[in-house]
Amino acid sequence: MEKIVIIIISLVLILLGILQLYLTYRYSQNIKKLKIRPTTAPFAIWSGVVFGIFFIVFPILVMIGNVKAISNAGHVMSIIGGILFWIAAIFALVRANKMRKQLKTQNKPLTSSWQVIATYAIVIAAAIMGLCAIL
C-alpha cells in the first residue's frame, strides 16, 4: 500500500513537471510576440525550466529507489539552478545594454529609464543568487 501511494504521488509530480515545462514554453512564445518584453522574463523562463525538470527527475529517482541519487539531487539541482541564474543574468545584461544604447542614441541619461536601472539591479541579484545556489 505504501509503494502505491509513493507511485501515485510521483506520477502526479511528474505530470505537474510536464505541465510546468509546457506552460513555460507557452509563456516564452507569448513573450516573443510582445514589442516591449518584461525585464524579468528570462528569470521566469529559466526558473520554470528548473522547476519543471526537478518535478520530473526527482519523482523518477524516488520511484527507482536510488537513495544515493536522491540525497545528491538537492545539491545537483542547486548547482544547475545557480548556473541557470547566471545564464539568465547574461541575457538580462545583454538586454540592459541594448536599452542603454537606445537611450544613448536619443541623448538621454541612463537615469531617465528606471527599466534599465532595474534590469541592471536584476542582473546583480541573479549573479549573487547563482553564486549562493552553487555554494
C-alpha positions as CSV (number, residue, x, y, z in Angstrom):
1,M,0.0,0.0,0.0
2,E,2.8,2.4,0.9
3,K,4.5,1.8,-2.5
4,I,1.3,2.6,-4.3
5,V,1.0,5.9,-2.6
6,I,4.6,6.8,-3.5
7,I,4.0,5.9,-7.1
8,I,0.7,7.9,-7.3
9,I,2.4,11.0,-5.7
10,S,5.4,10.6,-8.0
11,L,3.2,10.3,-11.1
12,V,1.3,13.5,-10.1
13,L,4.5,15.3,-9.6
14,I,5.8,14.2,-13.0
15,L,2.6,15.4,-14.6
16,L,3.0,18.7,-12.8
17,G,6.6,18.9,-14.1
18,I,5.4,18.3,-17.6
19,L,2.7,20.9,-17.2
20,Q,5.3,23.4,-15.9
21,L,7.5,22.9,-18.9
22,Y,4.6,23.3,-21.2
23,L,3.4,26.5,-19.5
24,T,6.9,27.9,-19.6
25,Y,7.1,27.1,-23.3
26,R,3.8,28.9,-23.9
27,Y,4.9,31.9,-21.8
28,S,8.2,32.2,-23.8
29,Q,6.2,32.0,-27.1
30,N,3.9,34.8,-25.9
31,I,6.8,36.9,-24.7
32,K,8.3,36.8,-28.2
33,K,5.2,38.4,-29.6
34,L,5.4,41.4,-27.4
35,K,7.1,44.6,-28.5
36,I,8.2,45.5,-25.0
37,R,9.4,42.5,-23.2
38,P,9.3,42.3,-19.4
39,T,12.8,42.5,-17.9
40,T,12.1,39.6,-15.6
41,A,11.1,37.3,-18.5
42,P,14.4,35.4,-18.7
43,F,14.2,34.6,-14.9
44,A,10.6,33.4,-15.2
45,I,11.5,31.2,-18.1
46,W,14.7,29.7,-16.5
47,S,13.1,29.1,-13.2
48,G,10.1,27.5,-14.9
49,V,12.5,25.1,-16.7
50,V,14.4,24.3,-13.5
51,F,11.2,23.5,-11.5
52,G,9.8,21.5,-14.4
53,I,12.9,19.4,-14.7
54,F,13.1,19.0,-10.9
55,F,9.5,17.8,-10.7
56,I,10.2,15.2,-13.4
57,V,13.6,13.9,-12.4
58,F,13.1,13.8,-8.6
59,P,10.0,11.6,-8.6
60,I,11.6,9.2,-11.1
61,L,14.6,8.8,-8.7
62,V,12.2,8.2,-5.8
63,M,10.3,5.5,-7.8
64,I,13.5,3.8,-8.8
65,G,14.6,3.9,-5.2
66,N,18.0,5.3,-5.8
67,V,18.6,6.7,-2.3
68,K,22.1,8.0,-3.0
69,A,20.9,9.9,-6.1
70,I,18.0,11.3,-4.1
71,S,20.4,12.6,-1.4
72,N,22.6,14.2,-4.0
73,A,19.7,15.5,-6.1
74,G,19.2,18.6,-4.0
75,H,22.8,19.7,-4.4
76,V,22.9,18.9,-8.1
77,M,19.7,20.9,-8.7
78,S,21.1,23.8,-6.7
79,I,24.2,23.9,-8.9
80,I,22.1,23.6,-12.0
81,G,19.8,26.4,-10.7
82,G,22.8,28.6,-10.0
83,I,24.2,28.1,-13.5
84,L,20.8,28.9,-15.0
85,F,20.6,32.1,-12.9
86,W,23.9,33.1,-14.4
87,I,22.7,32.4,-17.9
88,A,19.5,34.4,-17.2
89,A,21.7,37.2,-15.8
90,I,23.8,37.3,-19.0
91,F,20.6,37.5,-21.1
92,A,19.3,40.3,-18.9
93,L,22.7,42.1,-19.2
94,V,22.6,42.0,-23.0
95,R,19.0,43.4,-22.9
96,A,20.1,46.2,-20.5
97,N,23.0,47.1,-22.7
98,K,20.7,47.3,-25.7
99,M,18.3,49.6,-23.8
100,R,21.3,51.7,-22.6
101,K,22.5,52.1,-26.2
102,Q,19.0,53.2,-27.3
103,L,19.0,55.8,-24.6
104,K,22.4,57.0,-25.7
105,T,21.3,57.4,-29.3
106,Q,18.4,59.5,-28.0
107,N,20.8,61.6,-25.9
108,K,19.0,60.7,-22.7
109,P,20.9,59.9,-19.4
110,L,20.8,56.4,-18.1
111,T,18.8,57.6,-15.0
112,S,15.9,58.6,-17.3
113,S,14.9,55.0,-17.7
114,W,14.0,53.1,-14.5
115,Q,13.6,49.9,-16.6
116,V,17.4,50.0,-17.5
117,I,18.4,50.6,-13.9
118,A,16.0,47.8,-12.7
119,T,17.4,45.4,-15.3
120,Y,21.0,46.1,-14.0
121,A,19.8,45.5,-10.5
122,I,18.2,42.2,-11.5
123,V,21.5,41.2,-13.2
124,I,23.4,41.8,-10.0
125,A,20.8,40.0,-7.9
126,A,20.8,37.0,-10.3
127,A,24.6,36.8,-10.2
128,I,24.6,36.8,-6.4
129,M,21.7,34.2,-6.2
130,G,23.6,32.0,-8.7
131,L,26.7,32.1,-6.5
132,C,24.7,31.4,-3.3
133,A,22.9,28.5,-5.0
134,I,26.2,26.9,-6.0
135,L,27.8,27.4,-2.6
